[in-house]
Amino acid sequence: MSLVQPDGYLALPASGTGKPVLVLHAWWGLNDTIKAICARLAEAGFVAFAPDLYHGRIADTPADADVLGSALDSNHLQAKAEIADAARFLDERAGQPDRGIAMIAFSLGAYYALDLAAADPNRVHSVVLFYGTGGGDFSSSRAAYLGHFAEDDEYESSGSVDELEQALKAAGRPVTFYRYPGTRHWFFEPDRVDAYDPAAASLAWQRTLDFLRR
């Protein structure tokens, strides 16, 4: 039975089918930047879906984003269930059943991507993290991991990045983490004008496409 599309944004390549990529938004919500990322993935031949974990709400300031992000995390079991539903929907919609999905997660979304890769190892084969980390037991994961992290990040310490890298390697997972000199949190997002770094963003994007195309 076909799954109903969850609340979110779907972008399809011209062929209508392709490798599926689930995109988890940062604490700003499902804004135009995340939709544009989905569109870029579709242009590159992927089927991209970004679930709207805030269900229509979007934040423009860190203070407002913190309120929305904290509310989501306080109801994290519901958030995890919605992300799992989105992954199942995308897996079916991509037209490549049983081949699994990749995930790209930004900041707040990183914790949930790491969680799903461990909770549903048969479905998630690749995880891309943008300046976000998380803990947990990764021993059941079967995914490969790519990470893009800022050098000067007030939200994610270099220690947290190192700890995650070591934990994933200890679990036997393929891991490649990049640190981008002179960058700050949100360096990939052009609407964050105080942090956006075009050169680092371009390099991170190419590395991401190369990783997803393996």
Helices and strands as residue ranges (DSSP letters): E 8-11, E 20-24, H 32-43, E 47-51, H 62-74, H 76-93, E 101-106, H 108-119, E 124-130, E 144-152, H 158-170, E 175-184, H 198-212
